[in-house]
């Protein structure tokens, strides 16, 4: 989460970011992650719930009082940008209606090709696969994806906790398909990459496994 502190500095932002990247979480887990008391976490979460930023579910685990588990509401998710969502969807539909699906595919491929060149020119300067994955996560975070990575067996797992183009990807699933192909093209000299979780298929985030060649 340190990578995001420059962009999320208020207590509200820190708590919403935590639930975005790690949630759903119990009150005690929120307190531990943020380094505050359980009572302090409970008060902040209740305030956010009253304001419509978060929702909670009461979960019973054996004997004792039920635990409250917190997650972002629809409003809370909207606090994280979906880049020019309405305009993007309108443009996608206009291109499809006026020029056809083939032209739309060409536009998407051209966009991803530019992304490929930008990412590749930066990643090729990094030494070793882990350094490249770390830099890749940084680049994706800078593009709004709240990306993080961690070792996973012989390779690495990269998780994108937010999709700033979700509305566009929903309107045109080829965006996600071509994006994955672009990732695979970028890393083909250094490793393989596969998508494990996909937000558009109901997962909480998109996740990728990157393995050395």
C-alpha positions, 0 to 999 in steps of 0.5 A, a space after each residue: 500500500 505504500 505505493 499509493 500513499 501519495 494519492 490517498 492521504 486522508 483517513 477516509 481514503 486510506 480506509 477505502 483503499 484498504 478495503 479496495 485492495 484487501 477487503 472484505 475485512 473484519 473490524 479487527 483486521 482493519 484496525 491492525 492494517 491501519 495501526 489504530 485501535 479497534 474502537 477507532 476503526 469501528 467508529 470510522 467504519 460506522 461513519 463511512 457506512 452512514 455516508 454510504 461509502 462502505 457496507 457490512 455483513 454480520 458473520 457468526 463464527 461459533 460461540 460469541 458475538 457475530 463479527 462485522 465484515 466490511 467492504 466497499 459500497 457501489 459509491 465507495 467503488 466509484 471513488 476510484 476512477 473509471 477513466 472517462 467511462 461514459 464518453 469512452 463507452 459512447 465512442 466504442 458504440 459509435 465506432 461499432 455502429 458507424 465503422 463496424 466491429 473490424 474497425 473497432 478491433 483495429 482501434 483497440 489493437 492500435 491502442 494496445 500496440 502503443 502501450 506495448 511499446 511504452 511498457 517494453 521500452 521501460 521494462 527491458 532496462 530492468 535486470 532480472 524478472 522480478 525487477 521487471 515485474 516490480 516495474 510493471 506493477 509500478 507502471 500499471 499503478 501509475 495508470 490507475 490499476 492499483 497493482 501489486 506483486 508478490 513471489 509465487 513459487 518459481 514466479 510472481 503473482 501480479 494483482 490489479 485491485 482496480 480497473 480504471 477502464 471497467 466500463 469500456 471493457 464491459 462494453 467491449 470484451 475484446 479490450 481485455 483479450 487484446 490487453 492480455 495478448 499485449 502482456 504476453 507479447 511484452 514478456 515473451 523474452 523473459 517469461 510467460 504470463 497468464 490471467 488467473 482472475 478476471 474482474 469482468 467474470 466476477 472476481 474481486 480483481 484481475 490477477 496474473 501469474 508470471 513465470 520465468 522462461 
